[in-house]
């Protein structure tokens, strides 16, 4: 937590470091997407959708993975969604379901540490990114 004093006022700002879930930049393609406020999680007075969230859902309808945290306090927001490339599925906020892995692999988004059935490859951890 960073504490700062500014002109007689004292404020606190809570910060966190998100885990790196990019497997590499080769073949990485991002597209603009709408980030629904309904996926947001309350954090103090703000509401966020975490980077690494599978959009639109962690199931067979998956189209991509949110590139970075998005503030949806005031409603839906425009963000960047990874649609092709290599990711580390076990570093995402929620480990992808087998159906999501299959749907994303069909369009060129691969998880370097997971099999098509959603399991981990040897030597990988099955704990989430948190």
C-alpha positions in Angstrom: 0.0 0.0 0.0 1.4 3.4 -0.9 0.6 6.3 1.4 0.9 9.8 0.2 0.5 13.3 1.7 -0.7 16.0 -0.6 -1.3 19.5 0.4 -2.6 18.7 3.9 -4.6 15.7 2.8 -3.6 12.1 3.4 -4.7 9.3 1.1 -4.0 5.6 0.7 -3.8 3.7 -2.5 -3.9 0.0 -2.6 -1.9 -1.6 -5.5 -1.4 -5.2 -6.5 0.8 -6.9 -9.1 -0.9 -9.2 -11.6 0.8 -12.4 -12.6 2.2 -12.6 -16.2 0.0 -14.9 -18.2 1.5 -14.3 -21.6 3.3 -17.3 -22.9 5.1 -15.2 -25.6 4.6 -12.4 -28.1 4.9 -14.6 -31.2 1.6 -14.8 -32.9 -0.1 -12.6 -30.3 -3.3 -10.9 -31.8 -5.5 -8.6 -29.8 -8.9 -7.2 -30.8 -11.1 -4.5 -29.3 -14.0 -5.9 -27.2 -16.7 -4.8 -24.9 -16.0 -5.7 -21.3 -19.3 -6.2 -19.5 -19.7 -4.6 -16.1 -21.6 -7.7 -15.0 -18.2 -9.5 -14.8 -16.8 -6.9 -12.5 -15.6 -7.6 -8.9 -16.0 -4.8 -6.3 -12.6 -3.5 -5.0 -13.2 -0.7 -2.5 -15.2 1.9 -4.3 -14.3 0.7 -7.7 -15.4 -2.4 -9.8 -12.9 -4.2 -12.0 -12.7 -7.1 -14.5 -9.3 -8.7 -14.0 -6.8 -9.1 -16.9 -6.8 -12.8 -17.9 -10.6 -13.1 -17.6 -12.0 -15.4 -20.3 -14.6 -13.6 -22.4 -17.6 -13.8 -22.7 -17.5 -16.8 -20.3 -15.3 -19.7 -19.2 -17.1 -22.2 -21.3 -17.6 -23.3 -24.9 -18.6 -19.7 -25.9 -15.1 -18.4 -25.1 -13.8 -16.0 -27.7 -10.6 -14.6 -26.0 -8.9 -13.5 -22.9 -8.9 -9.9 -21.5 -5.4 -8.4 -21.8 -5.4 -6.1 -18.8 -7.6 -5.1 -15.9 -10.5 -2.9 -16.8 -12.4 -0.5 -14.5 -16.2 -1.1 -15.1 -17.4 1.0 -12.2 -19.5 3.2 -14.5 -20.7 0.4 -16.8 -19.4 -1.6 -19.7 -16.0 -0.6 -21.1 -14.0 -1.0 -24.2 -10.9 -3.2 -23.7 -8.4 -5.5 -25.5 -9.0 -9.2 -25.9 -6.3 -11.7 -26.8 -7.7 -13.9 -29.6 -4.6 -15.6 -30.8 -1.2 -16.5 -29.4 0.2 -18.4 -26.4 -0.8 -18.0 -22.8 -0.1 -19.7 -19.4 -3.5 -20.9 -18.4 -2.5 -21.7 -14.8 -1.6 -18.0 -14.3 -5.0 -16.7 -15.2 -7.3 -15.5 -12.4 -9.5 -18.6 -13.1 -8.1 -21.7 -14.7 -9.8 -22.3 -18.1 -12.4 -25.0 -18.3 -11.8 -27.8 -20.8 -14.6 -26.4 -23.0 -13.0 -23.0 -23.0 -9.6 -24.4 -23.9 -11.1 -26.3 -26.8 -13.0 -23.3 -28.1 -10.0 -21.0 -27.8 -7.6 -23.5 -29.4 -9.9 -23.8 -32.4 -9.3 -20.1 -33.2 -5.5 -20.1 -32.5 -5.2 -19.3 -28.8 -3.0 -21.9 -27.1 -2.2 -22.6 -23.4 1.4 -23.7 -23.2 0.9 -25.3 -19.7 -2.4 -27.1 -20.3 -3.7 -30.0 -22.4 -6.9 -29.7 -24.5 -8.8 -31.4 -21.7 -8.0 -28.5 -19.4 -5.4 -30.4 -17.3 -1.9 -29.3 -16.7 1.2 -30.6 -18.6 3.9 -32.3 -16.5 5.8 -29.9 -14.3 3.0 -27.3 -14.3 1.1 -26.2 -11.2 -2.6 -26.5 -11.1 -3.0 -23.5 -8.8 -4.6 -20.4 -10.1 -2.8 -17.1 -10.7 -3.8 -15.7 -7.3 
